[in-house]
Amino acid sequence: MKFEQIYKELKSGIYKPVYFLMGEEPYFIDEITNFIQNKVLTEEEKGFNQTILYGKDIQDASSIVVAARRFPMMSKHQVIIVKEAQNISNLDPLEHYMKAPLESTILVINYKYKTLDKRKKLYKAIDKCGVIMDSPKLYDNQVPTWITGQLNAMGLSIEPKASALLTEFLGSDLSKIKHELEKLQIALGKDVKQITASHIEENIGISKEYNNFELQKAVLSKDVSKANRIIFFFGKDPRKYPIQPTISILFGAFQKLIAYHYLPDKSKQAVAGALKINPFFVDDYQIGAKNYNARKVVQVISLLREYDMKSKGFGSPTNDTGELLKELIFKIMH
């Protein structure tokens, strides 16, 4: 089941006897676990009917079965939450419980950063009696859409540029992003309904002018003056603006640009869908395609690979990443 479906059912008071929450992205696992931990039982019921176990303390999964087979006291349900279950060496004893789980028990198993083999009998047994959620890591190009969805749920909207800035600065750590969004909502107050790049700069400290997003835009549009201002700014503080993420972002942009050149349909919606970008950014690639033909794009991708190696100390006479970035941008744009 998908996170949204599970969460909707939980909020409606629909509970399953088993929730096996697995995958690389811990945010969705934690959200469901926290809801069950905080909302299913009243504070009075939790004392006798809520148990939290940790995988590192469990030698045998049979102890989970023993806890799950208990009946609740003065409550409709008991909640058993197993955190860090990926540290349990053998989960197979759970299979027998899954064949006849207690309806009064809600068993939540956190299996982070791993997935259970679908061929295992345990997987099939859980799938029949309960819920299995796979929580894959979001790709960087999926994060802005997720941010927009989170803010919509909070009654806010966000400019595409502001969303891109947040993604660049915070990466794909969804828990960290959610925390920043909640802080931002408090800082902006009830009167602000749309978050702009200026709000991001003022409240989170990300410059709306000097960042990798603006550098990418300057390079694609061959705005030499703007690109030079940005890389000079980066060069003054290489620890805050390391070269490797910059190369990675430019590499992704030129990968998209080579794909753009060979798209049969270059309408805005078709390009946005094919490149998996917000339609707001399609203009950048249309301009980029005019400035860099397909042959040049291939050369740029080769340059980016070369300078990525140089930035890591291979084949470069200098350790000054600011100078390396200046060289790279000059060669790309000329």
N, C-alpha and C positions, 0 to 999 in steps of 0.2 A: 504494500500500500504506500501511497505517497504521503508525505508529511502533512500537506494541507488537508487531506481526507481524514487522516488519523486525528489531527488537532480539532477538526470540526466535530467529529464524533465525540471526542472527549468533552468538549464544551457543551455538547447536547446531553451528556450523562450516559453515553453509550460506551460501556467498558468491555473489553475482551479479557479472557483469563491469562493470556500471555502476550507480552510485547517484546520481541527480539529486535533490538535497535543496533544496527551495525553500519560500518562504513568509515570512509576517510574524513568526512566532515562532522566534527563533534557538535556543531551548533544545533542542528536539528535533533540530534539524540538528546542533548541537554534540555532543549525546549520541552520535548514530550515528557522526559523524566521529571523535570521540575514541575510541570503541570500536575502530573499524577501525584507526586510527592506533596504538593502544597494544596491541591484542590479536592481530591477524592474524599478524604477523611476530614472530619472536624478536628479541632485541636484536642478535644476530649478523647476522641476515638484513637488518635495517633499513639497515645501512650501504650496501649495494649495491642494495637493492630497494625502498626507500621514498623517494618524491620529493614534496615539498610545494611547490606553486606558488601565487602570489598574482595575482589578477586585475588589480591595478593595474600589475603588471610585465609583463603579457602583451599584446603588441600584436596578435598574430594567434593565433586558436585553433588554427591548424595546429601550433603548437609543442606543444600538449597531445596532439595525435594522434601526433606523432613520439615523445613520451615514452611514450605508451600502447602503441605498437607494439613497444617493446623487449621482449626476453624476460628473464625473471628469471635471476639468477646463483646457483646452488647453493640454490635455493629453489623451492617449488611456485608461489608467487605473487610478483608485484610490486604495490606499492600506489602509486597516483598520487592525490594529494589536491589539488584546486584550490579554494583559499579565495578568497572575495570575487569569485566568478565573475560577479556582477552588474555588475562594473566593466569586463567585456570587451565591447567595442562590437559584435562580431559572433561569435556562436557557431555559425553555419551550417556552417563547415568540419567540425564534429564529426559532422554527419549521415552523412558517408561512412564514418567509423569505426564508427558505430553499426550499420551494415549487416553488418559482420563483425568484431566486437570480439574481442580475444584472450581466451581463457578463462583464461589465466595472469595477466592484468592485472585488478586491481580499481581502477576509476576512480571517484573520489568527487568530485562537483561541488557545491560550496556556492553556492547562488543565493539569498542572504538578502534579505528585505524586498520581494521581487518574485515573480512567478510566470511561468512560460513559457507562452506562448500555445498552447493545445491544438490550434489549427488548423495550427500550424507542422509542417513535415515533420520537423524535428528532434525535436519532442515525440513524434510517432508512432513515429519510429525508436527513440528511447530506450525507449518503452513496450513495444516488441516484444522488445528484447534485455536490458533491465535493470529497474531499480526507479525509480519516480518517487514521491516523497513530498511532499505539500503540507502545510505546517506553519502552519495559520492561528493568529492570535492568539486566546488564550482570552478569552471574555467574563468580566467580574468575577464573575458568578454561577456560572461553571464552576470558578473557582480553588479554592474550599473543597473541592470533590470531588476535584480533582487533589491537593491537600494531603493529604487523607485517604488516597488511593491511595499516595502516596509514603511516608507514614508506615507504612502497612500493610506495604509492601515492606521497611521497616526494622524490622519487628516491633513497631510501636507503634500506638496508636490516639489519637484526639484528640477532645475535647469540641467540639460544634458551635460553642459560643460562642468557644472558643479559636481555632478555625479562622477564624471571622468576624473576630476581632481581627487575626490575621495578615494576612488579605486586605486589611483596611482600612489597616493600617500599611504593608505592603510592596507593595500594588497587584498588578499581574498580571505582574511581572517574575519569571518562573519560576526563572531562574538565581539571583537574589538570594534567593528563598524557599527553594530547595533548600540553599543555603549556610547560611541561618539554621537550617533544620531539622537539618542535620548538626551545627552548633555546639550546638544545643539537646540533641541526643541525647548528645553528649559531656558536656555540663554536667550533665545529669540522672543519668547513670550507668545501669548495667544493671538496677537494681532498679525503676525507673519504667517502667511499660508504657503508661500513659495520660497524655497531655499535657492539662493543665487551663489555665484562664485565669490562675490564680495562677502557674503555671510561666512563662507568656508574660510576665507582669508582672515577675517576679523576674529572668528571664534575658535578655529582649529589651528591656525598659523601656517596654512599652506598658501604660498604666494600665487595669486591668480595670473601673474605675468611671467614669473620665472619658475617654470616647471617643465617636466618632460612632455606633457601634453602640448604646451605652447611651442616647445622646440620642434616637436613632430610637425605641427601645423606650419611653422616657419620653413622647415626643410622642404616639405611637400610643395609649398607655394613659392619656393626659391626666394624667400625674403631674407637676403644675406645679412642685412643690417640687424634685423630682429634676432636671427639665429646667433650672430656674433655676440649680441648683448647677453643672451641667455647663457651661452657657454662660458663667457667671461665671468658671469655671476656664479655659475657652477664651479669654475676653477678656483674661486676665492675660498670655497668651503667644500673640498672634495669628500670630506667625511659625511657631510650632510647630503651631498649630491654625488654619490659614487658613479663611476662611469658604466659599470656593468648593467644596472637597471636601465640606463639611458640607451645603451646598445640594444638591449633586449626589446625595448619599446619600439625603437626605430626598425629593428629586424621584423617585428610583427607588422608594422605599418607597410614596409616594402613587400612583405609576403602577400599582404592584402592587395597591394598595388599591382603585383604581377597577376594575381587572380582577376583583378578588375579588367586588365587589358584583354583577357580572353573570355569575358562574360558576353554571351550572345545578346542579353537584354540588359541595357545600361540605364533603365529607368530607376528612379530613386528607390522605390520600394523593392525592386528586384535586386539592386545592388546591396541594400541594407540586409535583405534576407540571405543573400549568397555570402556576404562577408561577415555576417553576424554582428552588425554594428547598428547603432541608433541612426535613423534616417537623417538626423541633424548633422552627422559627420560625413555624409556621402559627398557633399560639395568638396571636402578636402581631398578626397580621392579622385574626383573628376578633375580638379585643378592639378593634382599630382600627376595624373596620366598625361596631361598636356606638357608638363615640364620634364617628365622622365619616360622615354619610350621603353618598350619591353626589354630591349637589349641593355639599356642603361640600368634598368631596375635589377637585372641579373648581376651586373657589375657591382652595383651598390650592395647587394646581398653578400657578394663575395668579400667586399671591403669590410662589411660589418663582422663577418666571421674572422677575417684577418685581425681586426683591431680588438675583437673580443679576446683572441689568443694573446695579443700584445699586452692587453690590460692585465692579464694574468701572469705576465713575466716571460712569455715565450716569444723570442725573436725581436725584442724591443731593446734599444740602447738606453731608454729612459724609464724611470718609475713615476714620472710626473703625468698623472692621468689627465690633468687639465690640458697639457700640451698634446697628449694623444687625441683627446676629444677635438681640439682645434684642428689638428691634421685631418682627422676623420671627416668632420663636417665640411672642411674645405674641399676634400677630394670628392665627397658626395655631390656637392653643389656646383662644382666646376668641371 
